[in-house]
Each structure stands twice: as C-alpha cells, then as structure tokens.
C-alpha cells in the first residue's frame, strides 16, 4: 500500500515551490550565508488517487525555523 501511494505522488510544479533566505534579527540576510543559496524551502505536493485528490501535502524546511516538527 505505501509503495502504491509513493508512486502516485505527482511531479512537483514550480508554482507550488517557495525558495528563500531567512533574515536574522537585524534584518540582514541570514548570517550563515551571504550567497544566493536558499536557506528556506516549502512545497505543496499532491497524490494522484481517489482518496487524496486535491489535498495538498505541505513540506517546509529551513534554517532558523521556530520549532522542530516531524510526522510519523
């Protein structure tokens, strides 16, 4: 069952992706990098099957986020 669901994940569309650089408290670009390297990523992913049709799965990761969260 799990493999079937994973194979049903739709290709991520560029319109469903956000890249960015987090700022530090002073408002400057993240002190860890002065380059154009993204320090934040978010995407909406979709599964093409009847049960999950139209339901976005939101993925978010990056440096300096307020909490560590994960799902099982």
DSSP file (Angstrom, degrees, kcal/mol; ACC not computed):
  #  RESIDUE AA STRUCTURE BP1 BP2  ACC     N-H-->O    O-->H-N    N-H-->O    O-->H-N    TCO  KAPPA ALPHA  PHI   PSI    X-CA   Y-CA   Z-CA
    1    1 A X     >        0   0    0      0, 0.0     4,-2.0     0, 0.0     5,-0.2   0.000 360.0 360.0 360.0 -45.4    0.0    0.0    0.0
    2    2 A X  H  >  +     0   0    0      1,-0.2     4,-2.5     2,-0.2     5,-0.2   0.894 360.0  50.7 -63.7 -40.3    2.7    2.5    0.9
    3    3 A X  H  > S+     0   0    0      1,-0.2     4,-2.3     2,-0.2    -1,-0.2   0.895 108.1  53.5 -64.1 -39.5    4.7    1.9   -2.3
    4    4 A X  H  > S+     0   0    0      2,-0.2     4,-0.7     1,-0.2    -1,-0.2   0.908 110.4  46.8 -61.5 -42.8    1.5    2.4   -4.3
    5    5 A X  H >< S+     0   0    0     -4,-2.0     3,-1.0     1,-0.2     4,-0.3   0.927 111.2  51.2 -65.3 -45.3    0.9    5.8   -2.6
    6    6 A X  H >< S+     0   0    0     -4,-2.5     3,-1.2     1,-0.3    -2,-0.2   0.874 107.9  52.5 -61.4 -36.9    4.5    6.9   -3.1
    7    7 A X  H 3< S+     0   0    0     -4,-2.3    -1,-0.3     1,-0.2    -2,-0.2   0.687 103.2  60.5 -71.3 -16.7    4.3    6.0   -6.8
    8    8 A X  T << S+     0   0    0     -3,-1.0    40,-3.0    -4,-0.7     2,-0.3   0.451  73.5 121.4 -89.7  -1.4    1.2    8.2   -7.0
    9    9 A X  B <   -A   47   0A   0     -3,-1.2    38,-0.2    -4,-0.3     2,-0.1  -0.479  63.6-128.5 -66.7 126.6    3.0   11.4   -6.0
   10   10 A X        -     0   0    0     36,-2.9    36,-0.3    -2,-0.3    -1,-0.1  -0.404  30.0 -92.3 -72.5 149.0    2.6   14.0   -8.7
   11   11 A X        -     0   0    0      1,-0.1     2,-0.3    -2,-0.1    -1,-0.1  -0.389  49.9-106.9 -57.6 137.7    5.6   15.8  -10.1
   12   12 A X        -     0   0    0     -3,-0.1     2,-0.3    33,-0.1    -1,-0.1  -0.563  31.5-139.8 -74.5 127.8    6.1   19.0   -8.2
   13   13 A X    >   -     0   0    0     -2,-0.3     3,-2.2    31,-0.3    31,-0.2  -0.667  15.4-124.5 -87.6 142.3    5.2   22.0  -10.2
   14   14 A X  G >  S+     0   0    0     -2,-0.3     3,-1.4     1,-0.3    -1,-0.1   0.793 110.7  62.8 -58.1 -29.1    7.4   25.1  -10.0
   15   15 A X  G 3  S+     0   0    0      1,-0.3    -1,-0.3     3,-0.0    -3,-0.0   0.675  99.3  55.9 -69.6 -15.4    4.3   27.2   -9.0
   16   16 A X  G <  S+     0   0    0     -3,-2.2    28,-1.9    28,-0.1     2,-0.4   0.236  95.4  85.7 -98.7  12.8    4.0   25.0   -5.9
   17   17 A X  E <   -B   43   0B   0     -3,-1.4     2,-0.4    26,-0.2    26,-0.2  -0.920  53.0-169.1-120.0 140.1    7.5   25.7   -4.6
   18   18 A X  E     -B   42   0B   0     24,-3.0    24,-2.2    -2,-0.4     2,-0.4  -0.997   6.8-178.5-126.3 126.7    8.9   28.6   -2.5
   19   19 A X  E     +B   41   0B   0     -2,-0.4     2,-0.3    22,-0.2    22,-0.2  -0.928  18.2 140.9-118.0 148.0   12.6   29.2   -2.0
   20   20 A X  E     -B   40   0B   0     20,-1.7    19,-2.4    -2,-0.4    20,-1.8  -0.983  46.1-106.9-167.8 177.8   14.1   31.9    0.1
   21   21 A X        -     0   0    0     -2,-0.3     2,-0.1    17,-0.2    17,-0.1  -0.989  33.3-132.0-120.5 128.4   16.7   33.1    2.6
   22   22 A X        -     0   0    0     -2,-0.5     8,-1.8    41,-0.1     2,-0.3  -0.468  20.4-132.2 -75.4 149.8   15.7   33.7    6.2
   23   23 A X  B     -D   29   0C   0      6,-0.2     6,-0.2    -2,-0.1     2,-0.1  -0.733  13.3-126.5-101.4 152.4   16.8   37.0    7.8
   24   24 A X    >   -     0   0    0      4,-2.3     3,-1.9    -2,-0.3    -1,-0.1  -0.283  42.8 -84.7 -86.1-178.0   18.4   37.4   11.2
   25   25 A X  T 3  S+     0   0    0      1,-0.3    -1,-0.1     2,-0.1    -2,-0.0   0.775 127.4  57.5 -60.9 -29.1   17.1   39.7   13.9
   26   26 A X  T 3  S-     0   0    0      2,-0.1    -1,-0.3     3,-0.1     3,-0.1   0.557 117.0-110.8 -80.0  -6.6   18.9   42.7   12.5
   27   27 A X  S <  S+     0   0    0     -3,-1.9    -2,-0.1     1,-0.3     2,-0.1   0.399  76.4 130.6  92.1  -2.9   17.1   42.3    9.2
   28   28 A X  S    S-     0   0    0      1,-0.1    -4,-2.3    -5,-0.0    -1,-0.3  -0.423  72.4 -83.6 -78.2 159.0   20.3   41.3    7.3
   29   29 A X  B    S-D   23   0C   0     -6,-0.2    -6,-0.2     1,-0.2    -1,-0.1  -0.330  77.1 -61.8 -57.1 145.6   20.4   38.2    5.1
   30   30 A X    >   -     0   0    0     -8,-1.8     3,-1.6     1,-0.2    -1,-0.2   0.067  46.9-134.1 -33.4 126.4   21.0   35.1    7.2
   31   31 A X  T 3  S+     0   0    0      1,-0.3    -1,-0.2    -3,-0.2     3,-0.1   0.685 100.2  67.2 -64.1 -18.1   24.4   35.5    8.9
   32   32 A X  T 3  S+     0   0    0      1,-0.2     2,-0.3     2,-0.0    -1,-0.3   0.698 112.0  22.3 -77.6 -17.9   25.3   31.9    7.9
   33   33 A X    <   -     0   0    0     -3,-1.6    -1,-0.2     2,-0.1     6,-0.0  -0.969  43.7-177.7-152.4 133.3   25.4   32.8    4.2
   34   34 A X        +     0   0    0     -2,-0.3     2,-0.1    -3,-0.1    -1,-0.1   0.194  68.3  92.4-107.1  11.8   25.9   35.9    2.1
   35   35 A X  S    S-     0   0    0      2,-0.1    -2,-0.1     1,-0.0     0, 0.0  -0.214  94.2 -99.7 -94.0-173.4   25.4   33.9   -1.1
   36   36 A X  S    S+     0   0    0     -2,-0.1     2,-0.3     2,-0.1    -1,-0.0   0.270  77.2 130.0 -90.2  10.1   22.3   33.2   -3.2
   37   37 A X        -     0   0    0      1,-0.1    -2,-0.1     2,-0.0     2,-0.1  -0.501  63.6-118.3 -68.0 125.2   22.0   29.8   -1.6
   38   38 A X        -     0   0    0     -2,-0.3   -17,-0.2     1,-0.1    -1,-0.1  -0.370  27.8-176.0 -64.1 140.9   18.4   29.2   -0.3
   39   39 A X  S    S+     0   0    0    -19,-2.4    24,-2.4     1,-0.1     2,-0.3   0.282  70.3  53.3-115.2   5.5   18.1   28.6    3.4
   40   40 A X  E     +BC  20  62B   0    -20,-1.8   -20,-1.7    22,-0.2     2,-0.3  -0.999  59.2 178.9-141.7 140.1   14.3   28.0    3.2
   41   41 A X  E     +BC  19  61B   0     20,-2.9    20,-2.7    -2,-0.3     2,-0.3  -0.996   4.0 169.4-142.2 135.0   12.2   25.6    1.1
   42   42 A X  E     +BC  18  60B   0    -24,-2.2   -24,-3.0    -2,-0.3     2,-0.3  -0.993   6.3 171.1-142.0 145.2    8.4   25.0    1.0
   43   43 A X  E     -BC  17  59B   0     16,-2.4    16,-3.0    -2,-0.3     2,-0.5  -0.996  28.9-135.3-151.7 150.1    6.4   23.0   -1.4
   44   44 A X  E     - C   0  58B   0    -28,-1.9     2,-0.3    -2,-0.3   -31,-0.3  -0.946  28.1-168.3-104.2 123.8    2.8   21.7   -1.9
   45   45 A X  E     - C   0  57B   0     12,-2.7    12,-3.1    -2,-0.5     2,-0.3  -0.868   2.8-156.8-114.2 148.6    2.8   18.1   -3.1
   46   46 A X        -     0   0    0     -2,-0.3   -36,-2.9   -36,-0.3     2,-0.5  -0.931   9.2-143.1-126.5 148.0   -0.2   16.2   -4.4
   47   47 A X  B     -A    9   0A   0      5,-0.5     2,-1.6     8,-0.5     8,-0.2  -0.948  16.5-139.0-111.1 126.3   -1.1   12.5   -4.6
   48   48 A X        +     0   0    0    -40,-3.0     2,-0.3    -2,-0.5     5,-0.1  -0.611  62.9  98.7 -89.1  81.1   -3.0   11.3   -7.7
   49   49 A X  S  > S-     0   0    0     -2,-1.6     4,-0.6     1,-0.1     3,-0.1  -0.959  82.5-101.3-152.2 168.9   -5.5    8.9   -6.3
   50   50 A X  T >4 S+     0   0    0     -2,-0.3     3,-0.5     1,-0.2    -1,-0.1   0.865 115.6  51.9 -62.5 -39.1   -9.2    9.0   -5.3
   51   51 A X  T 34 S+     0   0    0      1,-0.2    -1,-0.2    -3,-0.0    -3,-0.1   0.897 121.1  29.1 -67.4 -41.4   -8.6    9.2   -1.6
   52   52 A X  T >4 S+     0   0    0     -3,-0.1     3,-2.1    -5,-0.1    -5,-0.5   0.194  81.3 147.6-107.5  15.2   -6.2   12.2   -1.6
   53   53 A X  T << S+     0   0    0     -4,-0.6    -5,-0.1    -3,-0.5     3,-0.1  -0.315  78.2   0.7 -57.8 122.5   -7.4   14.0   -4.8
   54   54 A X  T 3  S+     0   0    0     -7,-0.2     2,-0.6     1,-0.2    -1,-0.3   0.425  96.9 127.4  81.4  -0.6   -6.9   17.8   -4.4
   55   55 A X    <   -     0   0    0     -3,-2.1    -8,-0.5    -8,-0.2     2,-0.3  -0.803  51.8-142.9 -92.6 117.6   -5.4   17.5   -0.9
   56   56 A X        -     0   0    0     -2,-0.6     2,-0.6   -10,-0.1   -10,-0.2  -0.611   2.8-151.2 -80.9 137.4   -2.0   19.4   -0.6
   57   57 A X  E     -C   45   0B   0    -12,-3.1   -12,-2.7    -2,-0.3     2,-0.5  -0.946  19.6-146.1-102.2 115.4    0.7   17.9    1.5
   58   58 A X  E     -C   44   0B   0     -2,-0.6     2,-0.4   -14,-0.2   -14,-0.2  -0.732  14.8-170.3 -93.2 124.7    2.8   20.9    2.7
   59   59 A X  E     +C   43   0B   0    -16,-3.0   -16,-2.4    -2,-0.5     2,-0.4  -0.943  10.1 172.4-113.6 130.8    6.5   20.3    3.1
   60   60 A X  E     +C   42   0B   0     -2,-0.4     2,-0.3   -18,-0.2   -18,-0.2  -0.995   5.3 154.2-143.5 133.5    8.6   23.0    4.8
   61   61 A X  E     +C   41   0B   0    -20,-2.7   -20,-2.9    -2,-0.4     2,-0.3  -0.988  12.0 122.6-152.7 155.4   12.2   23.1    5.9
   62   62 A X  E >   -C   40   0B   0     -2,-0.3     3,-0.7   -22,-0.2   -22,-0.2  -0.929  55.1 -68.0 167.7 171.1   14.9   25.7    6.5
   63   63 A X  T 3  S+     0   0    0    -24,-2.4   -41,-0.1    -2,-0.3   -24,-0.1  -0.561 108.0  18.4 -79.3 144.7   17.4   27.3    8.9
   64   64 A X  T 3  S+     0   0    0     -2,-0.2    -1,-0.2     1,-0.2     2,-0.1   0.675  77.9 158.9  74.9  19.1   16.1   29.3   11.8
   65   65 A X    <   -     0   0    0     -3,-0.7    -1,-0.2     1,-0.1    -3,-0.0  -0.431  48.4-119.5 -73.0 154.5   12.6   27.9   12.0
   66   66 A X  S    S+     0   0    0     -2,-0.1     2,-0.3     1,-0.1    -1,-0.1   0.859  86.9  18.9 -65.1 -39.2   10.8   28.4   15.3
   67   67 A X  S    S-     0   0    0      2,-0.0     2,-0.6     0, 0.0    -1,-0.1  -0.927  70.4-120.7-134.3 154.4   10.2   24.7   16.1
   68   68 A X        +     0   0    0     -2,-0.3     2,-0.4     2,-0.0    -2,-0.0  -0.869  42.3 174.4 -90.3 123.5   11.4   21.3   15.1
   69   69 A X        +     0   0    0     -2,-0.6     2,-0.3     2,-0.0    -2,-0.0  -0.967   8.7 163.1-131.5 147.4    8.4   19.3   13.7
   70   70 A X        -     0   0    0     -2,-0.4     2,-0.3     0, 0.0    -2,-0.0  -0.980  23.9-136.5-153.5 160.7    8.1   16.0   12.0
   71   71 A X              0   0    0     -2,-0.3    -2,-0.0     1,-0.1     0, 0.0  -0.901 360.0 360.0-120.8 155.2    5.4   13.5   11.2
   72   72 A X              0   0    0     -2,-0.3    -1,-0.1     0, 0.0     0, 0.0   0.404 360.0 360.0-103.1 360.0    5.5    9.7   11.6
